[in-house]
Amino acid sequence: MGTGSQETFSQSQAQELWQEALRLMDQGKWKDAREALETALGLEPGHPDLLNKLGVCLVELGDLDGAETMFRRALEIKPTMPQALSNLGNIELTRGNPAAARDLYLEALKADPKYALAHHNLSAAYRRLGQIEKAVAELKKARLYESQDRRPGYLAPGGPPLTKGRSSCLLWLFILGVLVAIIMRLR
């Protein structure tokens, strides 16, 4: 078997492991998904999507430092990867750094302005910064792009719930509008 055939075989194996990891993640089997992704990375060590997904698994397993390392490695390979930038923002938000998180979400949106999950996450950062009007505006953008954007990622801690349907969107916007009105009266 020649080198090209071995390379194709490795890529095929890595793809199978990727699919298995996604299935396991959907089932909430984070440890098993992590193992599948680590094996796939052994076959395709410089694959930014594998690194990013492994980072997501590590977040779910409570290893923020390991997750941050994976997201940064993905960005070394693909510097404008919006998913990894947004995921780093989530780590910053979890660590209590909403301004740093905001900057990472904005960088992700510079790379892909229609990345719905980054808009959701940016909304959460603005909310923590007390910028409610900006939070509402970002949530509206997220809802606009949500139906067009089904990329994997994870939602910022404390971010708005991802729901489906126009009525839930309108309900969420109504609730945010009421909150803004209350906050404006308190000023």
Rosetta blueprint (number, residue, H / E / L):
1 M L
2 G L
3 T H
4 G H
5 S H
6 Q H
7 E H
8 T H
9 F H
10 S H
11 Q H
12 S H
13 Q H
14 A H
15 Q H
16 E H
17 L H
18 W H
19 Q H
20 E H
21 A H
22 L H
23 R H
24 L H
25 M H
26 D H
27 Q L
28 G L
29 K L
30 W H
31 K H
32 D H
33 A H
34 R H
35 E H
36 A H
37 L H
38 E H
39 T H
40 A H
41 L H
42 G H
43 L H
44 E L
45 P L
46 G L
47 H L
48 P H
49 D H
50 L H
51 L H
52 N H
53 K H
54 L H
55 G H
56 V H
57 C H
58 L H
59 V H
60 E H
61 L L
62 G L
63 D L
64 L H
65 D H
66 G H
67 A H
68 E H
69 T H
70 M H
71 F H
72 R H
73 R H
74 A H
75 L H
76 E H
77 I H
78 K L
79 P L
80 T L
81 M L
82 P H
83 Q H
84 A H
85 L H
86 S H
87 N H
88 L H
89 G H
90 N H
91 I H
92 E H
93 L H
94 T H
95 R L
96 G L
97 N L
98 P H
99 A H
100 A H
101 A H
102 R H
103 D H
104 L H
105 Y H
106 L H
107 E H
108 A H
109 L H
110 K H
111 A H
112 D L
113 P L
114 K L
115 Y L
116 A H
117 L H
118 A H
119 H H
120 H H
121 N H
122 L H
123 S H
124 A H
125 A H
126 Y H
127 R H
128 R H
129 L L
130 G L
131 Q L
132 I H
133 E H
134 K H
135 A H
136 V H
137 A H
138 E H
139 L H
140 K H
141 K H
142 A H
143 R H
144 L H
145 Y H
146 E H
147 S L
148 Q L
149 D L
150 R L
151 R L
152 P L
153 G L
154 Y L
155 L L
156 A L
157 P L
158 G L
159 G L
160 P L
161 P L
162 L L
163 T L
164 K L
165 G L
166 R H
167 S H
168 S H
169 C H
170 L H
171 L H
172 W H
173 L H
174 F H
175 I H
176 L H
177 G H
178 V H
179 L H
180 V H
181 A H
182 I H
183 I H
184 M H
185 R H
186 L H
187 R L
